[in-house]
């Protein structure tokens, strides 16, 4: 979510909407590091790259080598077998690939084993929120299952949210631009729908905007990072926060972690208490603390560009890097 004012936004992640004046690249330069710690793997799980060519609704090929974690490297995203199929968005609550979860008193869930959140077949366990369809009900669905992956289409700003809420977890997924690179994101601790500009759910967004992957955007929530003055540019008198008039963008630590357009990228997000850490292709890109939320839904974003998501897995936290 780069600017939340225009509906095809081109595009994952500035005006008074969230980015102040100045040179973001220069502000970020002193903070960049390619030698940051990498999270340990969150558990096993059979799988590998999903090479399915099955059309929408079919069962993908979920074979491949068992997931593994190289010494000192980023965890390998695992495939896994699909779960029970259901039709349409917002199917039965539950996890596509089984796994063990611990319920918390607030209704959130903490994973204890690695689980496939997306089964490669349909949207069991997920529900789409598409505000643009309120006025244009015949617009194409923003999210479809195509060839075993989640694909976005159309120009509506929309979100595909888990039905369940989670806390304290290790999230892995892969994404790529299937056409012109643009804007998308992964939202954590998502709660109230349409909380910003009538479109974006209350959350912390981990940006996928091409060239800026790993930025944080605060959406009616807030989080802090070290060296806030350099990493969170703002205008005179502008507050840090998550509302429309606040400085909501937090620059990532490196902009050279993404792969060329059309190639699959990996993202790892660890939500630990009120801290959030994010890695892109094994490189630490953001590390925040004192978040105003510590649990919520997980959401994938469609924001005008064609992006594909696959191998969306959730697992328990390992030792803190």
Secondary structure, 3 states (H helix, E strand, C coil): CCCCCCCCCCCCCCCCCCCCCCCHHHHHHCCCCCCCCCCCCCCCCCCCCCCCCCCCCCCCCCCCCCCCECCCCCECCCCCCCCCCCCCCCCCCCCCCCCCEEECCCCCEEECCCEECCCCCCCCCEEEECHHHHCCCCCCCCEEEECCEEEECCCCEEEEEECCCECCEEEEEEEEECCCCCCCEEEEEECCCCCECCCECCEEEEECCCCCCCCEEEECCCCECCCHHHHCCCCCCCCECCCCCCECEECCCCCCCCCCCCCCEEEEEEEECCEEEEEECCEEEEEEECCCCCCEEEEEEEECCCEEEEEEEEECCCCCC
